[in-house]
Amino acid sequence: MQAPAQSEYDPFYATYIDSVPEQPILEVLAEAPVALAQLLAPVTPEGERYAYARGKWTLREVVGHVIDAERLFAYRALHFARSDPAELPGMDQEIWARSSKASERSLADLLAEFKSLRDANTALFGSFDEETLDRRGVASGVEFTVRALIYVIVGHEIHHRGVLRRLYLEPLATAGEAHRG
């Protein structure tokens, strides 16, 4: 599967799509749960509740957001793949995050859910042929191809892996070093 052309998505999503490595997309999809679990392996139960600023999501909530967004984008991809002409609504990520109760779940539980979801999506997207990947639909007032949504899913998770590394894990590691004194 080739990367989508700029005409297949709104420019807002270019950051996600451009972050996808140049390797087979199904491989990148399949490798992500391991990469995310390895990144978050050093996090303690206390660290799972860390938020880098007041009013920001906890580490658990970021992982919950990645799961919710993937479900949403995968539904959009399936909706368009099945040639349903209905436009789909957007989502308010702040409402979803508050309602998800991800902060009450363990990181291990969230990572297991992410792996199951990603495995299912990898199987689904692997079943799509070129004609299906080229199908279009509208969500949040924006036109996408199925292909572009798959790349958005991959890039969105990669983006948040970077956020977790920079804004969560690095400060937690620094705080841990300061306490070892």
C-alpha positions, -999 to 999 in steps of 0.1 A, spaced: 0 0 0 14 33 -10 12 65 11 -18 86 3 -16 116 -20 -23 150 -5 -56 150 -23 -68 121 -2 -70 140 32 -72 174 48 -38 192 54 -45 190 91 -36 153 90 -3 157 72 17 157 104 4 122 112 7 109 77 42 123 72 54 106 104 47 71 90 80 53 81 86 42 46 80 5 52 50 -17 45 21 -1 64 7 -35 77 41 -42 93 41 -8 110 6 -15 122 15 -48 136 47 -36 153 32 -7 171 18 -26 202 53 -39 210 69 -5 204 44 12 227 47 -15 254 85 -13 253 84 25 255 61 24 286 77 -6 303 97 15 328 66 34 340 57 27 376 20 26 388 25 61 402 39 72 369 9 60 351 -11 87 368 14 115 358 2 145 339 29 170 328 7 200 337 -25 208 354 -55 201 332 -35 178 309 -42 141 304 -25 115 326 -3 90 309 -31 65 311 -55 89 295 -31 95 266 -30 57 259 -68 57 262 -71 85 237 -49 66 212 -73 36 216 -104 57 212 -90 76 182 -79 44 165 -114 29 170 -130 61 155 -106 62 125 -110 25 119 -148 28 119 -145 56 94 -122 35 72 -147 6 74 -177 28 67 -160 42 36 -147 8 26 -182 -5 25 -193 24 3 -217 39 28 -224 74 16 -235 89 49 -213 116 63 -198 108 97 -196 133 127 -165 144 144 -155 138 180 -146 161 208 -115 144 222 -118 162 256 -153 149 262 -142 114 251 -111 114 274 -132 126 304 -158 99 297 -134 71 290 -123 64 326 -89 54 312 -73 70 343 -90 43 364 -75 14 344 -40 0 346 -15 7 319 -12 -31 314 -49 -33 307 -49 -4 283 -19 -19 264 -36 -52 262 -67 -35 247 -45 -16 223 -28 -48 211 -62 -65 205 -75 -35 186 -44 -31 165 -44 -69 157 -80 -67 145 -74 -35 125 -43 -51 109 -64 -80 98 -92 -58 85 -69 -34 66 -50 -64 51 -82 -75 35 -87 -43 15 -77 -42 -22 -67 -11 -41 -102 -3 -52 -113 -4 -15 -84 17 -4 -93 44 -30 -129 47 -18 -138 81 -2 -161 95 24 -166 125 46 -161 126 83 -159 158 104 -166 177 72 -134 164 56 -130 140 27 -107 110 32 -98 79 13 -97 46 32 -59 45 26 -55 80 42 -74 69 73 -51 39 77 -21 62 75 -37 86 100 -42 57 124 -6 48 122 7 83 123 -15 93 152 -2 66 174 34 74 164 27 111 172 15 102 207 44 79 213 66 109 208 44 130 231 47 103 258 84 101 254 90 139 256 63 151 280 58 121 302 88 97 303 116 122 302 102 143 331 95 110 351 130 98 345 145 131 356 123 131 387 135 96 394 171 106 391 166 135 415 151 111 441 180 87 439 203 115 449 
